[in-house]
């Protein structure tokens, strides 16, 4: 039987295993704390609003996005805690205890201004 964290990671990876959702997640990560309105995301990706709502809800259920209602619209942001949780899970047993094996991964993942 899989551990709860592994079950969560499988769900998160399933959410990202779709071209539109992966594009949305990357867009939200790049946008930062300000986030984007749902309609703006749909327009930028050329996806109908009703379809985009489905994708955004999927990312939110997976713990990779968060929403906040602002009057009549909804703003979405990347859930950086969820992203860190997923990356930590994936990297947990990396390198066989030798940090030099994964050193370049840490450099690639480092935020650049």
Gaussian input, Z-matrix of N, CA and C with variables (Angstrom, degrees):
# hf/3-21g

backbone

0 1
 N
 C     1     B1
 C     2     B2     1     A1
 N     3     B3     2     A2     1     D1
 C     4     B4     3     A3     2     D2
 C     5     B5     4     A4     3     D3
 N     6     B6     5     A5     4     D4
 C     7     B7     6     A6     5     D5
 C     8     B8     7     A7     6     D6
 N     9     B9     8     A8     7     D7
 C    10    B10     9     A9     8     D8
 C    11    B11    10    A10     9     D9
 N    12    B12    11    A11    10    D10
 C    13    B13    12    A12    11    D11
 C    14    B14    13    A13    12    D12
 N    15    B15    14    A14    13    D13
 C    16    B16    15    A15    14    D14
 C    17    B17    16    A16    15    D15
 N    18    B18    17    A17    16    D16
 C    19    B19    18    A18    17    D17
 C    20    B20    19    A19    18    D18
 N    21    B21    20    A20    19    D19
 C    22    B22    21    A21    20    D20
 C    23    B23    22    A22    21    D21
 N    24    B24    23    A23    22    D22
 C    25    B25    24    A24    23    D23
 C    26    B26    25    A25    24    D24
 N    27    B27    26    A26    25    D25
 C    28    B28    27    A27    26    D26
 C    29    B29    28    A28    27    D27
 N    30    B30    29    A29    28    D28
 C    31    B31    30    A30    29    D29
 C    32    B32    31    A31    30    D30
 N    33    B33    32    A32    31    D31
 C    34    B34    33    A33    32    D32
 C    35    B35    34    A34    33    D33
 N    36    B36    35    A35    34    D34
 C    37    B37    36    A36    35    D35
 C    38    B38    37    A37    36    D36
 N    39    B39    38    A38    37    D37
 C    40    B40    39    A39    38    D38
 C    41    B41    40    A40    39    D39
 N    42    B42    41    A41    40    D40
 C    43    B43    42    A42    41    D41
 C    44    B44    43    A43    42    D42
 N    45    B45    44    A44    43    D43
 C    46    B46    45    A45    44    D44
 C    47    B47    46    A46    45    D45
 N    48    B48    47    A47    46    D46
 C    49    B49    48    A48    47    D47
 C    50    B50    49    A49    48    D48
 N    51    B51    50    A50    49    D49
 C    52    B52    51    A51    50    D50
 C    53    B53    52    A52    51    D51
 N    54    B54    53    A53    52    D52
 C    55    B55    54    A54    53    D53
 C    56    B56    55    A55    54    D54
 N    57    B57    56    A56    55    D55
 C    58    B58    57    A57    56    D56
 C    59    B59    58    A58    57    D57
 N    60    B60    59    A59    58    D58
 C    61    B61    60    A60    59    D59
 C    62    B62    61    A61    60    D60
 N    63    B63    62    A62    61    D61
 C    64    B64    63    A63    62    D62
 C    65    B65    64    A64    63    D63
 N    66    B66    65    A65    64    D64
 C    67    B67    66    A66    65    D65
 C    68    B68    67    A67    66    D66
 N    69    B69    68    A68    67    D67
 C    70    B70    69    A69    68    D68
 C    71    B71    70    A70    69    D69
 N    72    B72    71    A71    70    D70
 C    73    B73    72    A72    71    D71
 C    74    B74    73    A73    72    D72
 N    75    B75    74    A74    73    D73
 C    76    B76    75    A75    74    D74
 C    77    B77    76    A76    75    D75
 N    78    B78    77    A77    76    D76
 C    79    B79    78    A78    77    D77
 C    80    B80    79    A79    78    D78
 N    81    B81    80    A80    79    D79
 C    82    B82    81    A81    80    D80
 C    83    B83    82    A82    81    D81
 N    84    B84    83    A83    82    D82
 C    85    B85    84    A84    83    D83
 C    86    B86    85    A85    84    D84
 N    87    B87    86    A86    85    D85
 C    88    B88    87    A87    86    D86
 C    89    B89    88    A88    87    D87
 N    90    B90    89    A89    88    D88
 C    91    B91    90    A90    89    D89
 C    92    B92    91    A91    90    D90
 N    93    B93    92    A92    91    D91
 C    94    B94    93    A93    92    D92
 C    95    B95    94    A94    93    D93
 N    96    B96    95    A95    94    D94
 C    97    B97    96    A96    95    D95
 C    98    B98    97    A97    96    D96
 N    99    B99    98    A98    97    D97
 C   100   B100    99    A99    98    D98
 C   101   B101   100   A100    99    D99
 N   102   B102   101   A101   100   D100
 C   103   B103   102   A102   101   D101
 C   104   B104   103   A103   102   D102
 N   105   B105   104   A104   103   D103
 C   106   B106   105   A105   104   D104
 C   107   B107   106   A106   105   D105
 N   108   B108   107   A107   106   D106
 C   109   B109   108   A108   107   D107
 C   110   B110   109   A109   108   D108
 N   111   B111   110   A110   109   D109
 C   112   B112   111   A111   110   D110
 C   113   B113   112   A112   111   D111
 N   114   B114   113   A113   112   D112
 C   115   B115   114   A114   113   D113
 C   116   B116   115   A115   114   D114
 N   117   B117   116   A116   115   D115
 C   118   B118   117   A117   116   D116
 C   119   B119   118   A118   117   D117
 N   120   B120   119   A119   118   D118
 C   121   B121   120   A120   119   D119
 C   122   B122   121   A121   120   D120
 N   123   B123   122   A122   121   D121
 C   124   B124   123   A123   122   D122
 C   125   B125   124   A124   123   D123
 N   126   B126   125   A125   124   D124
 C   127   B127   126   A126   125   D125
 C   128   B128   127   A127   126   D126
 N   129   B129   128   A128   127   D127
 C   130   B130   129   A129   128   D128
 C   131   B131   130   A130   129   D129
 N   132   B132   131   A131   130   D130
 C   133   B133   132   A132   131   D131
 C   134   B134   133   A133   132   D132
 N   135   B135   134   A134   133   D133
 C   136   B136   135   A135   134   D134
 C   137   B137   136   A136   135   D135
 N   138   B138   137   A137   136   D136
 C   139   B139   138   A138   137   D137
 C   140   B140   139   A139   138   D138
 N   141   B141   140   A140   139   D139
 C   142   B142   141   A141   140   D140
 C   143   B143   142   A142   141   D141
 N   144   B144   143   A143   142   D142
 C   145   B145   144   A144   143   D143
 C   146   B146   145   A145   144   D144
 N   147   B147   146   A146   145   D145
 C   148   B148   147   A147   146   D146
 C   149   B149   148   A148   147   D147
 N   150   B150   149   A149   148   D148
 C   151   B151   150   A150   149   D149
 C   152   B152   151   A151   150   D150
 N   153   B153   152   A152   151   D151
 C   154   B154   153   A153   152   D152
 C   155   B155   154   A154   153   D153
 N   156   B156   155   A155   154   D154
 C   157   B157   156   A156   155   D155
 C   158   B158   157   A157   156   D156
 N   159   B159   158   A158   157   D157
 C   160   B160   159   A159   158   D158
 C   161   B161   160   A160   159   D159
 N   162   B162   161   A161   160   D160
 C   163   B163   162   A162   161   D161
 C   164   B164   163   A163   162   D162
 N   165   B165   164   A164   163   D163
 C   166   B166   165   A165   164   D164
 C   167   B167   166   A166   165   D165
 N   168   B168   167   A167   166   D166
 C   169   B169   168   A168   167   D167
 C   170   B170   169   A169   168   D168
 N   171   B171   170   A170   169   D169
 C   172   B172   171   A171   170   D170
 C   173   B173   172   A172   171   D171
 N   174   B174   173   A173   172   D172
 C   175   B175   174   A174   173   D173
 C   176   B176   175   A175   174   D174
 N   177   B177   176   A176   175   D175
 C   178   B178   177   A177   176   D176
 C   179   B179   178   A178   177   D177
 N   180   B180   179   A179   178   D178
 C   181   B181   180   A180   179   D179
 C   182   B182   181   A181   180   D180
 N   183   B183   182   A182   181   D181
 C   184   B184   183   A183   182   D182
 C   185   B185   184   A184   183   D183
 N   186   B186   185   A185   184   D184
 C   187   B187   186   A186   185   D185
 C   188   B188   187   A187   186   D186
 N   189   B189   188   A188   187   D187
 C   190   B190   189   A189   188   D188
 C   191   B191   190   A190   189   D189
 N   192   B192   191   A191   190   D190
 C   193   B193   192   A192   191   D191
 C   194   B194   193   A193   192   D192
 N   195   B195   194   A194   193   D193
 C   196   B196   195   A195   194   D194
 C   197   B197   196   A196   195   D195
 N   198   B198   197   A197   196   D196
 C   199   B199   198   A198   197   D197
 C   200   B200   199   A199   198   D198
 N   201   B201   200   A200   199   D199
 C   202   B202   201   A201   200   D200
 C   203   B203   202   A202   201   D201
 N   204   B204   203   A203   202   D202
 C   205   B205   204   A204   203   D203
 C   206   B206   205   A205   204   D204
 N   207   B207   206   A206   205   D205
 C   208   B208   207   A207   206   D206
 C   209   B209   208   A208   207   D207
 N   210   B210   209   A209   208   D208
 C   211   B211   210   A210   209   D209
 C   212   B212   211   A211   210   D210
 N   213   B213   212   A212   211   D211
 C   214   B214   213   A213   212   D212
 C   215   B215   214   A214   213   D213
 N   216   B216   215   A215   214   D214
 C   217   B217   216   A216   215   D215
 C   218   B218   217   A217   216   D216
 N   219   B219   218   A218   217   D217
 C   220   B220   219   A219   218   D218
 C   221   B221   220   A220   219   D219
 N   222   B222   221   A221   220   D220
 C   223   B223   222   A222   221   D221
 C   224   B224   223   A223   222   D222
 N   225   B225   224   A224   223   D223
 C   226   B226   225   A225   224   D224
 C   227   B227   226   A226   225   D225
 N   228   B228   227   A227   226   D226
 C   229   B229   228   A228   227   D227
 C   230   B230   229   A229   228   D228
 N   231   B231   230   A230   229   D229
 C   232   B232   231   A231   230   D230
 C   233   B233   232   A232   231   D231
 N   234   B234   233   A233   232   D232
 C   235   B235   234   A234   233   D233
 C   236   B236   235   A235   234   D234
 N   237   B237   236   A236   235   D235
 C   238   B238   237   A237   236   D236
 C   239   B239   238   A238   237   D237
 N   240   B240   239   A239   238   D238
 C   241   B241   240   A240   239   D239
 C   242   B242   241   A241   240   D240
 N   243   B243   242   A242   241   D241
 C   244   B244   243   A243   242   D242
 C   245   B245   244   A244   243   D243
 N   246   B246   245   A245   244   D244
 C   247   B247   246   A246   245   D245
 C   248   B248   247   A247   246   D246
 N   249   B249   248   A248   247   D247
 C   250   B250   249   A249   248   D248
 C   251   B251   250   A250   249   D249
 N   252   B252   251   A251   250   D250
 C   253   B253   252   A252   251   D251
 C   254   B254   253   A253   252   D252
 N   255   B255   254   A254   253   D253
 C   256   B256   255   A255   254   D254
 C   257   B257   256   A256   255   D255
 N   258   B258   257   A257   256   D256
 C   259   B259   258   A258   257   D257
 C   260   B260   259   A259   258   D258
 N   261   B261   260   A260   259   D259
 C   262   B262   261   A261   260   D260
 C   263   B263   262   A262   261   D261
 N   264   B264   263   A263   262   D262
 C   265   B265   264   A264   263   D263
 C   266   B266   265   A265   264   D264
 N   267   B267   266   A266   265   D265
 C   268   B268   267   A267   266   D266
 C   269   B269   268   A268   267   D267
 N   270   B270   269   A269   268   D268
 C   271   B271   270   A270   269   D269
 C   272   B272   271   A271   270   D270
 N   273   B273   272   A272   271   D271
 C   274   B274   273   A273   272   D272
 C   275   B275   274   A274   273   D273
 N   276   B276   275   A275   274   D274
 C   277   B277   276   A276   275   D275
 C   278   B278   277   A277   276   D276
 N   279   B279   278   A278   277   D277
 C   280   B280   279   A279   278   D278
 C   281   B281   280   A280   279   D279
 N   282   B282   281   A281   280   D280
 C   283   B283   282   A282   281   D281
 C   284   B284   283   A283   282   D282
 N   285   B285   284   A284   283   D283
 C   286   B286   285   A285   284   D284
 C   287   B287   286   A286   285   D285
 N   288   B288   287   A287   286   D286
 C   289   B289   288   A288   287   D287
 C   290   B290   289   A289   288   D288
 N   291   B291   290   A290   289   D289
 C   292   B292   291   A291   290   D290
 C   293   B293   292   A292   291   D291
 N   294   B294   293   A293   292   D292
 C   295   B295   294   A294   293   D293
 C   296   B296   295   A295   294   D294
 N   297   B297   296   A296   295   D295
 C   298   B298   297   A297   296   D296
 C   299   B299   298   A298   297   D297
 N   300   B300   299   A299   298   D298
 C   301   B301   300   A300   299   D299
 C   302   B302   301   A301   300   D300
 N   303   B303   302   A302   301   D301
 C   304   B304   303   A303   302   D302
 C   305   B305   304   A304   303   D303
 N   306   B306   305   A305   304   D304
 C   307   B307   306   A306   305   D305
 C   308   B308   307   A307   306   D306
 N   309   B309   308   A308   307   D307
 C   310   B310   309   A309   308   D308
 C   311   B311   310   A310   309   D309
 N   312   B312   311   A311   310   D310
 C   313   B313   312   A312   311   D311
 C   314   B314   313   A313   312   D312
 N   315   B315   314   A314   313   D313
 C   316   B316   315   A315   314   D314
 C   317   B317   316   A316   315   D315
 N   318   B318   317   A317   316   D316
 C   319   B319   318   A318   317   D317
 C   320   B320   319   A319   318   D318
 N   321   B321   320   A320   319   D319
 C   322   B322   321   A321   320   D320
 C   323   B323   322   A322   321   D321
 N   324   B324   323   A323   322   D322
 C   325   B325   324   A324   323   D323
 C   326   B326   325   A325   324   D324
 N   327   B327   326   A326   325   D325
 C   328   B328   327   A327   326   D326
 C   329   B329   328   A328   327   D327
 N   330   B330   329   A329   328   D328
 C   331   B331   330   A330   329   D329
 C   332   B332   331   A331   330   D330
 N   333   B333   332   A332   331   D331
 C   334   B334   333   A333   332   D332
 C   335   B335   334   A334   333   D333
 N   336   B336   335   A335   334   D334
 C   337   B337   336   A336   335   D335
 C   338   B338   337   A337   336   D336

   B1=1.4527
   B2=1.5373
   B3=1.3273
   B4=1.4602
   B5=1.5213
   B6=1.3139
   B7=1.4618
   B8=1.5315
   B9=1.3359
   B10=1.4731
   B11=1.5308
   B12=1.3249
   B13=1.4637
   B14=1.5224
   B15=1.3146
   B16=1.4654
   B17=1.5283
   B18=1.3294
   B19=1.4639
   B20=1.5238
   B21=1.3414
   B22=1.4637
   B23=1.5264
   B24=1.3394
   B25=1.4636
   B26=1.5269
   B27=1.3131
   B28=1.4684
   B29=1.5239
   B30=1.3303
   B31=1.4680
   B32=1.5245
   B33=1.3137
   B34=1.4715
   B35=1.5243
   B36=1.3197
   B37=1.4626
   B38=1.5251
   B39=1.3255
   B40=1.4656
   B41=1.5277
   B42=1.3270
   B43=1.4594
   B44=1.5246
   B45=1.3090
   B46=1.4678
   B47=1.5251
   B48=1.3331
   B49=1.4636
   B50=1.5263
   B51=1.3045
   B52=1.4653
   B53=1.5196
   B54=1.3014
   B55=1.4656
   B56=1.5323
   B57=1.3227
   B58=1.4678
   B59=1.5178
   B60=1.3433
   B61=1.4639
   B62=1.5215
   B63=1.3143
   B64=1.4650
   B65=1.5251
   B66=1.3272
   B67=1.4711
   B68=1.5256
   B69=1.3345
   B70=1.4674
   B71=1.5198
   B72=1.3206
   B73=1.4615
   B74=1.5292
   B75=1.3145
   B76=1.4662
   B77=1.5236
   B78=1.3225
   B79=1.4668
   B80=1.5256
   B81=1.3355
   B82=1.4617
   B83=1.5204
   B84=1.3198
   B85=1.4680
   B86=1.5270
   B87=1.3213
   B88=1.4669
   B89=1.5176
   B90=1.3227
   B91=1.4698
   B92=1.5145
   B93=1.3149
   B94=1.4547
   B95=1.5117
   B96=1.3290
   B97=1.4668
   B98=1.5204
   B99=1.3141
   B100=1.4659
   B101=1.5217
   B102=1.3150
   B103=1.4576
   B104=1.5155
   B105=1.3269
   B106=1.4649
   B107=1.5204
   B108=1.3121
   B109=1.4539
   B110=1.5326
   B111=1.3230
   B112=1.4642
   B113=1.5269
   B114=1.3311
   B115=1.4646
   B116=1.5158
   B117=1.3208
   B118=1.4594
   B119=1.5323
   B120=1.3343
   B121=1.4680
   B122=1.5261
   B123=1.3389
   B124=1.4612
   B125=1.5194
   B126=1.3245
   B127=1.4593
   B128=1.5277
   B129=1.3181
   B130=1.4711
   B131=1.5229
   B132=1.3432
   B133=1.4594
   B134=1.5229
   B135=1.3366
   B136=1.4576
   B137=1.5168
   B138=1.3394
   B139=1.4631
   B140=1.5251
   B141=1.3382
   B142=1.4670
   B143=1.5329
   B144=1.3306
   B145=1.4751
   B146=1.5298
   B147=1.3388
   B148=1.4702
   B149=1.5247
   B150=1.3132
   B151=1.4635
   B152=1.5225
   B153=1.3271
   B154=1.4623
   B155=1.5199
   B156=1.3170
   B157=1.4629
   B158=1.5215
   B159=1.3219
   B160=1.4725
   B161=1.5299
   B162=1.3273
   B163=1.4663
   B164=1.5269
   B165=1.3226
   B166=1.4634
   B167=1.5222
   B168=1.3287
   B169=1.4655
   B170=1.5233
   B171=1.3179
   B172=1.4576
   B173=1.5265
   B174=1.3319
   B175=1.4660
   B176=1.5287
   B177=1.3190
   B178=1.4620
   B179=1.5358
   B180=1.3347
   B181=1.4683
   B182=1.5293
   B183=1.3226
   B184=1.4675
   B185=1.5270
   B186=1.3327
   B187=1.4607
   B188=1.5166
   B189=1.3368
   B190=1.4609
   B191=1.5263
   B192=1.3207
   B193=1.4633
   B194=1.5234
   B195=1.3256
   B196=1.4590
   B197=1.5248
   B198=1.3229
   B199=1.4607
   B200=1.5233
   B201=1.3201
   B202=1.4604
   B203=1.5240
   B204=1.3153
   B205=1.4595
   B206=1.5249
   B207=1.3216
   B208=1.4644
   B209=1.5211
   B210=1.3125
   B211=1.4586
   B212=1.5263
   B213=1.3264
   B214=1.4671
   B215=1.5256
   B216=1.2935
   B217=1.4735
   B218=1.5251
   B219=1.3035
   B220=1.4666
   B221=1.5190
   B222=1.3205
   B223=1.4685
   B224=1.5319
   B225=1.3162
   B226=1.4616
   B227=1.5190
   B228=1.3160
   B229=1.4642
   B230=1.5219
   B231=1.3096
   B232=1.4603
   B233=1.5212
   B234=1.2949
   B235=1.4640
   B236=1.5247
   B237=1.3227
   B238=1.4656
   B239=1.5199
   B240=1.3295
   B241=1.4618
   B242=1.5249
   B243=1.3279
   B244=1.4583
   B245=1.5168
   B246=1.3402
   B247=1.4593
   B248=1.5283
   B249=1.3277
   B250=1.4681
   B251=1.5218
   B252=1.3194
   B253=1.4677
   B254=1.5312
   B255=1.3301
   B256=1.4613
   B257=1.5205
   B258=1.3204
   B259=1.4619
   B260=1.5293
   B261=1.3116
   B262=1.4692
   B263=1.5159
   B264=1.3247
   B265=1.4623
   B266=1.5303
   B267=1.3257
   B268=1.4654
   B269=1.5270
   B270=1.3211
   B271=1.4658
   B272=1.5300
   B273=1.3165
   B274=1.4623
   B275=1.5293
   B276=1.2950
   B277=1.4635
   B278=1.5237
   B279=1.3087
   B280=1.4614
   B281=1.5283
   B282=1.2721
   B283=1.4654
   B284=1.5282
   B285=1.2954
   B286=1.4579
   B287=1.5261
   B288=1.3247
   B289=1.4556
   B290=1.5159
   B291=1.3328
   B292=1.4585
   B293=1.5281
   B294=1.3271
   B295=1.4638
   B296=1.5242
   B297=1.3209
   B298=1.4647
   B299=1.5216
   B300=1.3352
   B301=1.4630
   B302=1.5240
   B303=1.3204
   B304=1.4679
   B305=1.5250
   B306=1.3082
   B307=1.4653
   B308=1.5245
   B309=1.3370
   B310=1.4578
   B311=1.5262
   B312=1.3179
   B313=1.4648
   B314=1.5181
   B315=1.3141
   B316=1.4574
   B317=1.5228
   B318=1.3143
   B319=1.4632
   B320=1.5214
   B321=1.3251
   B322=1.4649
   B323=1.5270
   B324=1.3273
   B325=1.4590
   B326=1.5264
   B327=1.3276
   B328=1.4619
   B329=1.5168
   B330=1.3252
   B331=1.4534
   B332=1.5208
   B333=1.3028
   B334=1.4657
   B335=1.5258
   B336=1.3157
   B337=1.4715
   B338=1.5188
   A1=108.88
   A2=115.92
   A3=121.05
   A4=110.78
   A5=115.64
   A6=122.08
   A7=109.27
   A8=117.47
   A9=120.24
   A10=113.19
   A11=117.64
   A12=119.57
   A13=110.55
   A14=116.69
   A15=119.33
   A16=110.28
   A17=117.62
   A18=120.71
   A19=110.07
   A20=116.15
   A21=120.14
   A22=110.36
   A23=117.16
   A24=121.32
   A25=110.78
   A26=117.40
   A27=120.83
   A28=109.70
   A29=117.28
   A30=120.64
   A31=111.65
   A32=116.88
   A33=120.61
   A34=110.18
   A35=116.83
   A36=119.95
   A37=110.97
   A38=117.56
   A39=120.47
   A40=110.23
   A41=116.52
   A42=119.90
   A43=110.69
   A44=117.09
   A45=121.02
   A46=112.91
   A47=117.07
   A48=121.35
   A49=111.77
   A50=116.21
   A51=122.49
   A52=106.69
   A53=116.41
   A54=121.04
   A55=112.72
   A56=117.45
   A57=120.16
   A58=111.32
   A59=117.24
   A60=119.20
   A61=111.76
   A62=117.43
   A63=119.92
   A64=110.00
   A65=116.96
   A66=120.63
   A67=111.32
   A68=116.81
   A69=120.95
   A70=109.77
   A71=117.15
   A72=120.57
   A73=110.61
   A74=117.02
   A75=120.05
   A76=111.20
   A77=116.91
   A78=121.01
   A79=110.13
   A80=117.11
   A81=120.29
   A82=111.39
   A83=117.12
   A84=120.66
   A85=109.67
   A86=116.77
   A87=121.07
   A88=111.75
   A89=117.09
   A90=121.41
   A91=111.89
   A92=117.33
   A93=120.44
   A94=112.82
   A95=115.66
   A96=122.70
   A97=113.44
   A98=117.96
   A99=120.52
   A100=111.55
   A101=117.20
   A102=121.65
   A103=112.25
   A104=115.23
   A105=121.93
   A106=109.70
   A107=115.45
   A108=120.83
   A109=108.33
   A110=115.62
   A111=120.81
   A112=111.51
   A113=117.16
   A114=120.65
   A115=113.11
   A116=115.80
   A117=121.09
   A118=110.48
   A119=115.98
   A120=120.34
   A121=109.43
   A122=116.57
   A123=121.15
   A124=111.19
   A125=116.06
   A126=120.42
   A127=111.34
   A128=117.15
   A129=120.68
   A130=112.02
   A131=116.79
   A132=119.86
   A133=112.88
   A134=117.15
   A135=120.55
   A136=113.48
   A137=115.35
   A138=121.62
   A139=107.89
   A140=118.16
   A141=119.51
   A142=111.17
   A143=117.86
   A144=120.96
   A145=114.40
   A146=117.88
   A147=118.96
   A148=111.11
   A149=117.00
   A150=120.96
   A151=110.05
   A152=116.46
   A153=120.01
   A154=110.23
   A155=117.60
   A156=120.22
   A157=110.81
   A158=116.19
   A159=120.91
   A160=110.43
   A161=117.05
   A162=120.60
   A163=111.37
   A164=117.13
   A165=120.53
   A166=111.38
   A167=116.63
   A168=120.26
   A169=110.65
   A170=116.69
   A171=121.22
   A172=110.55
   A173=117.22
   A174=121.12
   A175=110.95
   A176=116.54
   A177=119.80
   A178=110.56
   A179=117.00
   A180=120.27
   A181=111.57
   A182=116.50
   A183=121.46
   A184=112.17
   A185=117.73
   A186=120.63
   A187=113.60
   A188=116.68
   A189=120.63
   A190=112.90
   A191=117.00
   A192=121.81
   A193=108.06
   A194=115.29
   A195=121.49
   A196=107.70
   A197=115.59
   A198=119.40
   A199=110.74
   A200=113.70
   A201=120.89
   A202=107.68
   A203=115.56
   A204=119.96
   A205=109.06
   A206=114.97
   A207=122.31
   A208=106.50
   A209=115.66
   A210=122.24
   A211=108.86
   A212=117.83
   A213=120.70
   A214=113.58
   A215=117.65
   A216=120.62
   A217=109.77
   A218=114.29
   A219=119.86
   A220=109.05
   A221=114.95
   A222=121.71
   A223=107.81
   A224=115.30
   A225=120.95
   A226=109.97
   A227=114.52
   A228=122.36
   A229=108.13
   A230=115.93
   A231=119.63
   A232=107.76
   A233=115.98
   A234=120.77
   A235=106.50
   A236=115.79
   A237=120.80
   A238=111.81
   A239=116.89
   A240=119.74
   A241=110.67
   A242=116.36
   A243=120.57
   A244=111.79
   A245=115.97
   A246=119.86
   A247=110.44
   A248=116.98
   A249=120.40
   A250=111.17
   A251=116.12
   A252=120.56
   A253=110.58
   A254=116.75
   A255=120.41
   A256=111.00
   A257=117.20
   A258=120.14
   A259=111.12
   A260=116.59
   A261=120.24
   A262=110.98
   A263=116.40
   A264=120.17
   A265=110.28
   A266=116.34
   A267=120.49
   A268=112.42
   A269=116.74
   A270=121.37
   A271=113.35
   A272=117.12
   A273=122.46
   A274=114.20
   A275=117.33
   A276=120.68
   A277=112.12
   A278=116.11
   A279=121.09
   A280=111.78
   A281=115.28
   A282=123.21
   A283=115.08
   A284=118.96
   A285=121.60
   A286=111.86
   A287=115.53
   A288=120.83
   A289=114.64
   A290=117.92
   A291=121.73
   A292=108.93
   A293=118.57
   A294=120.91
   A295=113.67
   A296=118.38
   A297=120.10
   A298=111.77
   A299=116.89
   A300=120.25
   A301=110.39
   A302=117.26
   A303=121.97
   A304=113.10
   A305=118.29
   A306=121.14
   A307=112.12
   A308=117.87
   A309=119.08
   A310=111.85
   A311=118.27
   A312=121.20
   A313=109.56
   A314=117.06
   A315=120.51
   A316=110.67
   A317=117.83
   A318=120.85
   A319=110.58
   A320=116.85
   A321=121.35
   A322=109.85
   A323=116.47
   A324=121.20
   A325=113.31
   A326=117.36
   A327=120.14
   A328=110.71
   A329=116.14
   A330=120.78
   A331=109.42
   A332=114.81
   A333=119.78
   A334=108.67
   A335=117.58
   A336=119.57
   A337=112.06
   D1=133.59
   D2=-178.36
   D3=-73.43
   D4=147.92
   D5=177.45
   D6=-71.84
   D7=154.08
   D8=179.58
   D9=-55.13
   D10=-39.44
   D11=179.07
   D12=-65.18
   D13=-39.02
   D14=178.35
   D15=-66.98
   D16=-39.75
   D17=176.55
   D18=-59.89
   D19=-44.27
   D20=178.92
   D21=-61.94
   D22=-43.91
   D23=-179.08
   D24=-62.21
   D25=-39.80
   D26=177.67
   D27=-61.08
   D28=-44.36
   D29=178.25
   D30=-63.35
   D31=-42.02
   D32=179.48
   D33=-64.22
   D34=-43.25
   D35=179.57
   D36=-67.08
   D37=-35.92
   D38=175.79
   D39=-62.72
   D40=-39.78
   D41=178.97
   D42=-62.97
   D43=-37.49
   D44=-179.14
   D45=-81.80
   D46=-11.14
   D47=-176.46
   D48=-84.53
   D49=37.90
   D50=176.47
   D51=-139.49
   D52=133.21
   D53=-173.82
   D54=-53.97
   D55=-47.77
   D56=-178.02
   D57=-65.84
   D58=-46.23
   D59=-178.55
   D60=-65.18
   D61=-38.09
   D62=176.86
   D63=-63.43
   D64=-41.88
   D65=177.81
   D66=-63.34
   D67=-41.91
   D68=178.47
   D69=-63.23
   D70=-47.93
   D71=-178.46
   D72=-59.50
   D73=-46.02
   D74=179.08
   D75=-62.19
   D76=-39.63
   D77=178.41
   D78=-63.00
   D79=-43.22
   D80=179.70
   D81=-65.95
   D82=-39.82
   D83=178.33
   D84=-62.78
   D85=-43.15
   D86=-179.12
   D87=-68.20
   D88=-32.41
   D89=-178.11
   D90=-70.81
   D91=-34.42
   D92=178.12
   D93=86.98
   D94=-159.17
   D95=-172.06
   D96=-62.54
   D97=-25.71
   D98=-179.59
   D99=-64.65
   D100=-35.19
   D101=-179.39
   D102=68.79
   D103=-171.81
   D104=-178.51
   D105=-140.74
   D106=150.24
   D107=174.50
   D108=-72.90
   D109=147.25
   D110=-178.26
   D111=-55.22
   D112=-44.24
   D113=179.89
   D114=-62.53
   D115=-36.93
   D116=178.86
   D117=-65.58
   D118=-41.15
   D119=178.40
   D120=-63.01
   D121=-46.69
   D122=-179.85
   D123=-59.72
   D124=-42.93
   D125=-179.23
   D126=-65.77
   D127=-45.48
   D128=-178.92
   D129=-61.92
   D130=-33.18
   D131=-178.10
   D132=-97.44
   D133=-2.92
   D134=179.16
   D135=65.64
   D136=39.17
   D137=-178.53
   D138=-115.47
   D139=137.36
   D140=177.65
   D141=-57.41
   D142=142.38
   D143=-177.63
   D144=-53.83
   D145=-40.11
   D146=-179.14
   D147=-66.26
   D148=-37.92
   D149=176.95
   D150=-67.88
   D151=-39.88
   D152=-179.93
   D153=-64.77
   D154=-38.15
   D155=178.27
   D156=-58.04
   D157=-40.89
   D158=177.76
   D159=-61.55
   D160=-46.00
   D161=-178.93
   D162=-65.51
   D163=-41.99
   D164=179.73
   D165=-65.07
   D166=-40.35
   D167=177.89
   D168=-63.73
   D169=-37.31
   D170=178.72
   D171=-63.54
   D172=-44.51
   D173=178.25
   D174=-65.39
   D175=-36.52
   D176=179.85
   D177=-68.50
   D178=-44.19
   D179=177.57
   D180=-61.29
   D181=-31.74
   D182=-179.69
   D183=-78.52
   D184=-6.46
   D185=179.56
   D186=80.77
   D187=22.52
   D188=-178.10
   D189=-110.79
   D190=-7.62
   D191=177.97
   D192=-144.07
   D193=155.76
   D194=177.52
   D195=-132.48
   D196=148.06
   D197=-179.04
   D198=-122.16
   D199=157.33
   D200=177.43
   D201=-146.43
   D202=124.92
   D203=179.31
   D204=-76.78
   D205=132.76
   D206=175.55
   D207=-127.19
   D208=96.52
   D209=-177.17
   D210=61.11
   D211=-111.50
   D212=-176.57
   D213=-100.75
   D214=3.60
   D215=-178.42
   D216=-123.05
   D217=164.13
   D218=178.97
   D219=-120.00
   D220=129.89
   D221=177.60
   D222=-99.86
   D223=135.20
   D224=178.74
   D225=-114.73
   D226=143.15
   D227=176.89
   D228=-133.17
   D229=153.39
   D230=172.28
   D231=-66.13
   D232=141.46
   D233=173.78
   D234=-92.58
   D235=95.24
   D236=-175.19
   D237=-65.83
   D238=-29.59
   D239=175.54
   D240=-63.71
   D241=-43.08
   D242=177.36
   D243=-65.33
   D244=-39.58
   D245=178.12
   D246=-63.65
   D247=-44.99
   D248=177.78
   D249=-62.31
   D250=-40.02
   D251=179.17
   D252=-61.06
   D253=-44.34
   D254=179.81
   D255=-66.83
   D256=-45.51
   D257=179.31
   D258=-63.38
   D259=-40.26
   D260=177.73
   D261=-62.52
   D262=-42.54
   D263=178.47
   D264=-60.84
   D265=-45.11
   D266=-178.06
   D267=-66.96
   D268=-31.57
   D269=-176.00
   D270=-95.86
   D271=-4.93
   D272=-171.90
   D273=-50.70
   D274=-45.14
   D275=-176.17
   D276=-105.99
   D277=18.27
   D278=-177.32
   D279=-69.35
   D280=151.20
   D281=165.66
   D282=77.54
   D283=-0.01
   D284=-179.76
   D285=49.87
   D286=37.47
   D287=177.73
   D288=82.94
   D289=-0.18
   D290=-179.97
   D291=-107.01
   D292=101.51
   D293=-175.98
   D294=-62.89
   D295=-19.37
   D296=179.28
   D297=-68.75
   D298=-26.08
   D299=179.50
   D300=-63.79
   D301=-36.50
   D302=-176.69
   D303=-105.39
   D304=10.86
   D305=-175.23
   D306=-57.38
   D307=-41.86
   D308=-178.55
   D309=-68.16
   D310=-28.31
   D311=176.62
   D312=-64.07
   D313=-41.54
   D314=179.61
   D315=-65.48
   D316=-35.65
   D317=178.06
   D318=-68.83
   D319=-40.92
   D320=179.51
   D321=-64.34
   D322=-39.37
   D323=-176.18
   D324=-79.10
   D325=-13.96
   D326=-178.36
   D327=-62.82
   D328=135.31
   D329=178.49
   D330=-66.43
   D331=135.07
   D332=177.83
   D333=-113.81
   D334=140.18
   D335=179.33
   D336=-67.75

